[in-house]
């Protein structure tokens, strides 16, 4: 349920850019921001570690480096997690974007679409068994086959690949 959203820039070459900051905001009911990263292939990789701060449905990303930043393409990625229960669309608004603390950046907003996971039900949802007794478990709803069955504590019970639970 997570997605790394690229933050892209046009050419920064020859502009003397050594720092930057931008704020992202979105519908907090559907998505949450988790982190910012600059993996290989991004402009900030091996140049500066971007930082992310803020709360709720708004985060500010900032970065600073020792040399002029150059090139165009993906600056960094901001990772979001989607709600497992709420579907919908959210505008991803970019604001307060500055380079070198004084140069305003031209921004373009984006969007995120979240598709909630369908509910899956396990039947029975509660049961009491004595040692050695068995119970066939079933899954209903739209599970993606194959279903993999497991137990949290194998000292208490075991379960077969077909869902037969043994106490």
C-alpha positions in Angstrom: 0.0 0.0 0.0 2.9 2.4 -0.5 4.0 4.4 -3.5 7.2 6.4 -4.1 6.1 9.7 -5.8 8.9 11.3 -7.9 9.6 15.0 -7.4 10.9 16.2 -10.8 12.6 19.3 -11.9 13.6 20.9 -15.2 17.2 21.8 -15.8 19.0 23.3 -12.8 22.3 23.6 -14.6 24.1 26.9 -14.4 21.6 28.3 -11.8 23.9 28.0 -8.7 21.3 25.9 -6.8 22.8 24.7 -3.5 19.6 24.3 -1.5 15.8 23.9 -1.8 12.6 23.4 0.0 9.0 22.6 -0.9 5.8 21.7 0.9 3.4 18.9 0.0 -0.2 18.7 1.1 -2.9 16.1 0.4 -6.1 14.5 1.8 -4.9 13.0 5.1 -7.8 10.5 5.2 -6.6 8.4 2.3 -2.8 8.7 2.4 0.1 9.5 4.8 3.6 10.5 4.0 6.3 8.2 5.2 9.7 9.3 4.0 11.8 11.0 1.5 14.7 9.3 -0.4 17.3 10.0 -3.0 18.2 6.6 -4.5 20.7 6.2 -7.4 19.4 7.9 -10.5 18.0 10.9 -8.6 19.7 14.4 -8.7 20.1 14.4 -4.9 21.8 11.0 -4.8 25.4 11.4 -3.5 24.8 15.2 -3.3 22.6 15.8 -0.2 20.3 13.8 2.0 16.9 15.4 1.8 14.9 15.8 5.1 11.2 15.6 5.7 9.2 17.2 8.5 5.7 18.2 9.4 2.5 16.5 10.6 -0.9 15.6 9.5 -1.5 16.0 5.8 1.4 18.4 5.1 5.1 17.7 4.9 8.1 20.0 4.1 11.1 18.5 2.2 14.4 20.4 2.3 17.9 19.7 1.1 21.2 21.5 0.9 24.6 20.5 -0.6 28.2 21.7 -0.9 28.2 22.3 -4.7 25.9 23.6 -7.4 23.1 21.2 -8.3 22.9 20.5 -12.0 20.8 18.5 -14.4 17.1 17.7 -14.8 14.8 14.8 -13.9 13.8 13.2 -10.6 15.1 15.2 -7.7 14.0 12.7 -5.0 11.1 10.5 -4.1 8.5 11.0 -1.3 6.9 7.7 -0.2 3.2 7.6 0.8 1.1 4.9 2.2 -2.5 4.4 1.2 -5.5 3.7 3.4 -6.6 0.1 3.4 -10.2 1.0 3.9 -10.9 4.3 2.1 -10.8 4.7 -1.7 -10.6 7.9 -3.7 -8.5 10.6 -5.2 -6.4 13.2 -3.5 -4.7 16.2 -5.1 -1.0 16.4 -4.2 -0.4 20.1 -3.8 3.1 21.5 -4.1 3.6 24.9 -2.4 6.3 27.2 -0.9 8.9 25.9 -3.3 12.1 27.8 -3.1 15.7 27.3 -4.3 18.6 28.9 -2.4 15.9 30.4 0.0 14.9 33.2 -2.3 14.3 31.8 -5.8 10.7 30.7 -6.3 10.1 27.5 -8.2 7.3 27.0 -10.7 5.2 24.1 -9.3 2.9 21.6 -10.8 0.4 19.7 -8.6 -0.2 16.0 -8.9 -2.6 13.4 -7.7 -2.8 10.1 -5.9 -5.5 7.5 -6.4 -6.1 5.0 -3.6 -8.0 1.8 -4.1 -8.9 0.2 -0.7 -8.3 -3.5 -0.3 -11.4 -5.7 -0.4 -12.4 -7.3 2.9 -11.4 -10.9 3.5 -13.3 -12.9 6.1 -12.0 -16.0 7.9 -14.6 -18.4 9.2 -15.0 -19.3 12.0 -13.6 -16.0 13.4 -13.5 -17.5 16.9 -13.4 -21.1 18.2 -12.4 -23.2 21.2 -10.8 -26.6 20.6 -9.3 -29.2 22.9 -5.9 -30.7 22.2 -6.1 -32.9 19.1 -9.4 -31.5 17.8 -9.6 -30.1 14.3 -11.6 -27.4 12.5 -11.7 -26.6 8.8 -11.1 -22.9 8.3 -12.4 -21.0 5.2 -11.7 -17.6 3.6 -14.4 -15.7 1.9 -14.5 -12.4 0.0 -12.2 -11.8 -3.0 -8.9 -13.3 -1.7 -6.1 -13.6 -4.2 -5.4 -17.3 -4.6 -3.6 -19.1 -3.4 -4.4 -18.4 0.3 -1.5 -19.2 2.6 -2.6 -20.3 6.1 -0.4 -19.9 9.2 -0.7 -19.7 13.0 0.9 -17.2 15.4 2.0 -19.8 17.9 2.8 -23.3 16.6 3.0 -24.6 20.1 -0.8 -24.1 20.4 -2.0 -25.1 17.0 -1.0 -26.0 13.5 -2.8 -25.5 10.2 -2.5 -27.4 6.9 -2.1 -25.7 3.5 -5.8 -26.4 2.9 -6.9 -24.6 6.2 -7.4 -27.6 8.5 -6.6 -26.3 12.0 -5.4 -28.8 14.6 -5.2 -27.8 18.3 
